[in-house]
Amino acid sequence: QVQLVESGGGLVEAGGSLTLSCEVSGRTFSSSPMAWFRQAPGKEREFVAGINWNDGTTGYANSVKGRFTVSRNNAESPVYLQMDSLKPEDTAVYYCAAKGEYSGGYHTSVSEYDFWGQGTQVTVSS
């Protein structure tokens, strides 16, 4: 059974940093895109960052570019999201996602991902 488990969320002041982790079990997503999404209250789930270990692709939403970094040490390691210079508008539940089949690059649409974690809350105070 495939499981994605996020951790590392919490409360931080504006300008601070957090690192989220996504632990994967049940299979290896070495040739499939993985991504971080977030959902704020009353808003739709939105793409934050994507990574594909197989081809080395990474990408970011414009709203987080230059502040967030997605990484993975190897094909079986967790996926990390380093978040710096946090803003109150970054407050949301952050979700890890993985695509079930092989695909190059990464995708920004929720519908492209087959497996999801339960989410971790990130709250940035002003």
GULUM-733014 format. One record per atom (N, C-alpha, C): chain; atom name; y, x, z; residue in one letter. Coordinates in steps of 0.02 Angstrom, whole numbers, plus 50000, padded with zeros to 5 digits. Last residue first. Layout:
N
kette; atom; Y; X; Z; rest
A; CA; Y; X; Z; a
...
//
This chain:
126
kette; atom; Y; X; Z; rest
A; N; 51867; 50100; 50560; s
A; CA; 51931; 50128; 50538; s
A; C; 51971; 50157; 50595; s
A; N; 51691; 50134; 50549; s
A; CA; 51748; 50105; 50583; s
A; C; 51812; 50139; 50560; s
A; N; 51554; 50093; 50459; v
A; CA; 51607; 50143; 50462; v
A; C; 51669; 50109; 50492; v
A; N; 51383; 50074; 50469; t
A; CA; 51447; 50044; 50487; t
A; C; 51499; 50099; 50496; t
A; N; 51233; 50043; 50394; v
A; CA; 51286; 50094; 50400; v
A; C; 51351; 50057; 50413; v
A; N; 51066; 49999; 50421; q
A; CA; 51137; 49979; 50426; q
A; C; 51181; 50041; 50434; q
A; N; 50937; 50005; 50303; t
A; CA; 50965; 50033; 50363; t
A; C; 51040; 50020; 50364; t
A; N; 50790; 49927; 50229; g
A; CA; 50862; 49938; 50237; g
A; C; 50881; 49970; 50303; g
A; N; 50661; 49918; 50192; q
A; CA; 50688; 49862; 50231; q
A; C; 50763; 49869; 50243; q
A; N; 50635; 49968; 50019; g
A; CA; 50630; 49975; 50091; g
A; C; 50663; 49916; 50126; g
A; N; 50546; 49917; 49872; w
A; CA; 50608; 49920; 49912; w
A; C; 50591; 49932; 49985; w
A; N; 50491; 49928; 49704; f
A; CA; 50476; 49937; 49776; f
A; C; 50542; 49948; 49813; f
A; N; 50542; 49912; 49577; d
A; CA; 50485; 49871; 49598; d
A; C; 50471; 49873; 49673; d
A; N; 50690; 49903; 49481; y
A; CA; 50652; 49934; 49535; y
A; C; 50601; 49885; 49564; y
A; N; 50769; 49835; 49392; e
A; CA; 50727; 49889; 49365; e
A; C; 50680; 49919; 49418; e
A; N; 50853; 49747; 49457; s
A; CA; 50792; 49720; 49426; s
A; C; 50745; 49774; 49399; s
A; N; 50966; 49819; 49493; v
A; CA; 50917; 49800; 49545; v
A; C; 50850; 49781; 49514; v
A; N; 51018; 49951; 49386; s
A; CA; 51007; 49879; 49397; s
A; C; 50953; 49867; 49449; s
A; N; 51026; 50082; 49355; t
A; CA; 51076; 50056; 49402; t
A; C; 51066; 49983; 49418; t
A; N; 50901; 50210; 49343; h
A; CA; 50928; 50145; 49323; h
A; C; 50977; 50120; 49376; h
A; N; 50872; 50375; 49275; y
A; CA; 50874; 50326; 49330; y
A; C; 50906; 50263; 49303; y
A; N; 50760; 50478; 49180; g
A; CA; 50825; 50462; 49207; g
A; C; 50821; 50416; 49267; g
A; N; 50610; 50397; 49117; g
A; CA; 50656; 50453; 49123; g
A; C; 50722; 50430; 49153; g
A; N; 50473; 50326; 49199; s
A; CA; 50534; 50315; 49161; s
A; C; 50578; 50376; 49170; s
A; N; 50322; 50250; 49249; y
A; CA; 50358; 50309; 49226; y
A; C; 50419; 50290; 49185; y
A; N; 50338; 50114; 49367; e
A; CA; 50310; 50148; 49309; e
A; C; 50353; 50207; 49289; e
A; N; 50409; 50067; 49480; g
A; CA; 50337; 50075; 49482; g
A; C; 50308; 50115; 49425; g
A; N; 50551; 50138; 49558; k
A; CA; 50523; 50104; 49499; k
A; C; 50449; 50119; 49495; k
A; N; 50617; 50110; 49720; a
A; CA; 50577; 50151; 49674; a
A; C; 50551; 50109; 49617; a
A; N; 50749; 50120; 49843; a
A; CA; 50709; 50083; 49793; a
A; C; 50673; 50132; 49747; a
A; N; 50829; 50092; 49998; c
A; CA; 50796; 50138; 49953; c
A; C; 50752; 50098; 49906; c
A; N; 50984; 50022; 50052; y
A; CA; 50914; 50014; 50034; y
A; C; 50891; 50070; 49988; y
A; N; 51099; 49990; 50179; y
A; CA; 51079; 50034; 50125; y
A; C; 51003; 50030; 50115; y
A; N; 51218; 49873; 50219; v
A; CA; 51148; 49891; 50228; v
A; C; 51127; 49931; 50167; v
A; N; 51385; 49938; 50248; a
A; CA; 51335; 49897; 50213; a
A; C; 51266; 49913; 50240; a
A; N; 51536; 50020; 50226; t
A; CA; 51495; 49982; 50272; t
A; C; 51450; 49933; 50235; t
A; N; 51624; 50077; 50142; d
A; CA; 51555; 50098; 50134; d
A; C; 51508; 50060; 50181; d
A; N; 51749; 50039; 50184; e
A; CA; 51718; 50000; 50130; e
A; C; 51648; 50023; 50112; e
A; N; 51783; 50138; 50276; p
A; CA; 51761; 50073; 50301; p
A; C; 51727; 50031; 50246; p
A; N; 51708; 50292; 50216; k
A; CA; 51764; 50245; 50219; k
A; C; 51739; 50179; 50247; k
A; N; 51661; 50464; 50238; l
A; CA; 51646; 50392; 50237; l
A; C; 51708; 50350; 50248; l
A; N; 51642; 50599; 50201; s
A; CA; 51707; 50565; 50193; s
A; C; 51698; 50490; 50190; s
A; N; 51469; 50591; 50145; d
A; CA; 51527; 50623; 50176; d
A; C; 51590; 50583; 50163; d
A; N; 51302; 50571; 50148; m
A; CA; 51364; 50532; 50140; m
A; C; 51419; 50566; 50179; m
A; N; 51155; 50605; 50069; q
A; CA; 51207; 50635; 50111; q
A; C; 51272; 50600; 50097; q
A; N; 51007; 50539; 50059; l
A; CA; 51074; 50522; 50036; l
A; C; 51123; 50550; 50088; l
A; N; 50843; 50590; 50005; y
A; CA; 50899; 50591; 50052; y
A; C; 50963; 50566; 50018; y
A; N; 50674; 50553; 50001; v
A; CA; 50736; 50554; 49963; v
A; C; 50793; 50547; 50012; v
A; N; 50540; 50659; 50061; p
A; CA; 50584; 50601; 50064; p
A; C; 50642; 50608; 50015; p
A; N; 50424; 50738; 49942; s
A; CA; 50469; 50737; 50001; s
A; C; 50508; 50672; 50004; s
A; N; 50351; 50753; 49831; e
A; CA; 50321; 50714; 49884; e
A; C; 50365; 50709; 49946; e
A; N; 50421; 50833; 49744; a
A; CA; 50398; 50768; 49719; a
A; C; 50369; 50724; 49774; a
A; N; 50554; 50903; 49847; n
A; CA; 50497; 50908; 49801; n
A; C; 50473; 50837; 49785; n
A; N; 50679; 50869; 49897; n
A; CA; 50658; 50938; 49898; n
A; C; 50598; 50951; 49852; n
A; N; 50812; 50776; 49837; r
A; CA; 50741; 50773; 49853; r
A; C; 50715; 50845; 49848; r
A; N; 50967; 50683; 49849; s
A; CA; 50925; 50742; 49839; s
A; C; 50854; 50729; 49859; s
A; N; 51134; 50634; 49823; v
A; CA; 51064; 50614; 49827; v
A; C; 51022; 50675; 49812; v
A; N; 51287; 50629; 49903; t
A; CA; 51241; 50672; 49866; t
A; C; 51170; 50648; 49877; t
A; N; 51457; 50568; 49902; f
A; CA; 51385; 50560; 49918; f
A; C; 51344; 50607; 49874; f
A; N; 51580; 50607; 49849; r
A; CA; 51572; 50600; 49922; r
A; C; 51499; 50597; 49944; r
A; N; 51573; 50613; 49713; g
A; CA; 51611; 50665; 49747; g
A; C; 51606; 50662; 49823; g
A; N; 51559; 50439; 49699; k
A; CA; 51555; 50504; 49665; k
A; C; 51600; 50554; 49700; k
A; N; 51571; 50313; 49746; v
A; CA; 51545; 50363; 49793; v
A; C; 51543; 50433; 49763; v
A; N; 51619; 50233; 49644; s
A; CA; 51649; 50225; 49710; s
A; C; 51627; 50279; 49760; s
A; N; 51538; 50255; 49535; n
A; CA; 51605; 50286; 49536; n
A; C; 51636; 50284; 49606; n
A; N; 51371; 50296; 49580; a
A; CA; 51423; 50246; 49567; a
A; C; 51490; 50280; 49573; a
A; N; 51281; 50434; 49508; y
A; CA; 51316; 50400; 49562; y
A; C; 51361; 50345; 49537; y
A; N; 51131; 50530; 49477; g
A; CA; 51190; 50493; 49457; g
A; C; 51217; 50451; 49513; g
A; N; 51017; 50653; 49413; t
A; CA; 51049; 50618; 49469; t
A; C; 51111; 50582; 49442; t
A; N; 50869; 50720; 49345; t
A; CA; 50928; 50679; 49336; t
A; C; 50952; 50652; 49403; t
A; N; 50752; 50793; 49336; g
A; CA; 50809; 50822; 49371; g
A; C; 50873; 50782; 49367; g
A; N; 50638; 50742; 49285; d
A; CA; 50684; 50771; 49237; d
A; C; 50749; 50797; 49269; d
A; N; 50566; 50711; 49405; n
A; CA; 50532; 50739; 49347; n
A; C; 50581; 50773; 49299; n
A; N; 50649; 50649; 49498; w
A; CA; 50624; 50717; 49511; w
A; C; 50597; 50750; 49448; w
A; N; 50790; 50564; 49481; n
A; CA; 50724; 50568; 49449; n
A; C; 50700; 50639; 49457; n
A; N; 50901; 50456; 49568; i
A; CA; 50872; 50523; 49558; i
A; C; 50804; 50516; 49524; i
A; N; 51058; 50375; 49606; g
A; CA; 50991; 50377; 49579; g
A; C; 50967; 50448; 49569; g
A; N; 51165; 50273; 49710; a
A; CA; 51146; 50338; 49682; a
A; C; 51074; 50335; 49658; a
A; N; 51207; 50135; 49714; v
A; CA; 51245; 50188; 49745; v
A; C; 51230; 50256; 49712; v
A; N; 51216; 49968; 49655; f
A; CA; 51190; 50036; 49647; f
A; C; 51237; 50086; 49680; f
A; N; 51221; 49826; 49764; e
A; CA; 51249; 49868; 49712; e
A; C; 51218; 49938; 49713; e
A; N; 51197; 49655; 49798; r
A; CA; 51172; 49723; 49807; r
A; C; 51196; 49766; 49749; r
A; N; 51347; 49556; 49823; e
A; CA; 51283; 49572; 49790; e
A; C; 51262; 49644; 49804; e
A; N; 51413; 49499; 49982; k
A; CA; 51418; 49532; 49916; k
A; C; 51348; 49544; 49887; k
A; N; 51404; 49453; 50110; g
A; CA; 51436; 49411; 50061; g
A; C; 51441; 49440; 49991; g
A; N; 51401; 49615; 50178; p
A; CA; 51398; 49543; 50191; p
A; C; 51436; 49504; 50138; p
A; N; 51339; 49736; 50058; a
A; CA; 51386; 49717; 50110; a
A; C; 51382; 49641; 50120; a
A; N; 51213; 49838; 50012; q
A; CA; 51235; 49768; 50010; q
A; C; 51277; 49753; 50071; q
A; N; 51159; 49971; 49904; r
A; CA; 51188; 49945; 49966; r
A; C; 51211; 49873; 49956; r
A; N; 51033; 50087; 49849; f
A; CA; 51077; 50031; 49838; f
A; C; 51108; 50012; 49905; f
A; N; 50964; 50231; 49782; w
A; CA; 50993; 50200; 49840; w
A; C; 51040; 50144; 49817; w
A; N; 50810; 50265; 49693; a
A; CA; 50882; 50253; 49698; a
A; C; 50900; 50227; 49767; a
A; N; 50702; 50345; 49574; m
A; CA; 50714; 50316; 49640; m
A; C; 50790; 50311; 49649; m
A; N; 50600; 50345; 49427; p
A; CA; 50666; 50345; 49460; p
A; C; 50662; 50316; 49531; p
A; N; 50453; 50444; 49417; s
A; CA; 50486; 50378; 49414; s
A; C; 50553; 50383; 49450; s
A; N; 50372; 50548; 49442; s
A; CA; 50395; 50539; 49373; s
A; C; 50429; 50472; 49363; s
A; N; 50338; 50542; 49576; s
A; CA; 50361; 50605; 49549; s
A; C; 50391; 50599; 49479; s
A; N; 50306; 50455; 49688; f
A; CA; 50352; 50436; 49634; f
A; C; 50382; 50500; 49604; f
A; N; 50147; 50429; 49752; t
A; CA; 50200; 50478; 49739; t
A; C; 50242; 50454; 49680; t
A; N; 50096; 50310; 49878; r
A; CA; 50093; 50340; 49812; r
A; C; 50150; 50390; 49805; r
A; N; 50095; 50291; 50017; g
A; CA; 50054; 50248; 49975; g
A; C; 50048; 50272; 49904; g
A; N; 50267; 50317; 50063; s
A; CA; 50196; 50322; 50076; s
A; C; 50158; 50276; 50029; s
A; N; 50422; 50396; 50090; v
A; CA; 50379; 50360; 50043; v
A; C; 50306; 50370; 50064; v
A; N; 50576; 50383; 50173; e
A; CA; 50507; 50408; 50175; e
A; C; 50463; 50364; 50131; e
A; N; 50734; 50420; 50154; c
A; CA; 50687; 50370; 50130; c
A; C; 50618; 50402; 50127; c
A; N; 50879; 50445; 50253; s
A; CA; 50815; 50469; 50228; s
A; C; 50773; 50410; 50206; s
A; N; 51054; 50483; 50260; l
A; CA; 51000; 50434; 50259; l
A; C; 50937; 50467; 50229; l
A; N; 51175; 50556; 50355; t
A; CA; 51122; 50571; 50306; t
A; C; 51067; 50519; 50314; t
A; N; 51353; 50544; 50371; l
A; CA; 51286; 50522; 50390; l
A; C; 51238; 50545; 50335; l
A; N; 51518; 50583; 50429; s
A; CA; 51461; 50592; 50384; s
A; C; 51398; 50563; 50415; s
A; N; 51693; 50526; 50433; g
A; CA; 51632; 50557; 50458; g
A; C; 51577; 50559; 50406; g
A; N; 51794; 50450; 50386; g
A; CA; 51799; 50522; 50376; g
A; C; 51738; 50560; 50398; g
A; N; 51782; 50329; 50514; a
A; CA; 51805; 50346; 50446; a
A; C; 51817; 50422; 50441; a
A; N; 51642; 50349; 50625; e
A; CA; 51713; 50339; 50611; e
A; C; 51730; 50358; 50539; e
A; N; 51487; 50260; 50624; v
A; CA; 51524; 50322; 50617; v
A; C; 51597; 50305; 50604; v
A; N; 51329; 50199; 50667; l
A; CA; 51401; 50187; 50670; l
A; C; 51437; 50254; 50668; l
A; N; 51188; 50208; 50553; g
A; CA; 51221; 50204; 50617; g
A; C; 51294; 50189; 50611; g
A; N; 51038; 50274; 50473; g
A; CA; 51099; 50235; 50476; g
A; C; 51128; 50235; 50547; g
A; N; 50916; 50338; 50475; g
A; CA; 50976; 50379; 50476; g
A; C; 51041; 50340; 50478; g
A; N; 50793; 50275; 50357; s
A; CA; 50817; 50291; 50424; s
A; C; 50881; 50331; 50418; s
A; N; 50676; 50174; 50265; e
A; CA; 50741; 50208; 50272; e
A; C; 50755; 50222; 50345; e
A; N; 50527; 50179; 50186; v
A; CA; 50556; 50168; 50251; v
A; C; 50620; 50209; 50257; v
A; N; 50416; 50104; 50078; l
A; CA; 50477; 50144; 50080; l
A; C; 50511; 50128; 50147; l
A; N; 50246; 50098; 50034; q
A; CA; 50298; 50082; 50083; q
A; C; 50357; 50131; 50075; q
A; N; 50106; 50032; 49953; v
A; CA; 50167; 50072; 49948; v
A; C; 50217; 50049; 50000; v
A; N; 49941; 50042; 50000; q
A; CA; 50000; 50000; 50000; q
A; C; 50062; 50044; 50000; q
//
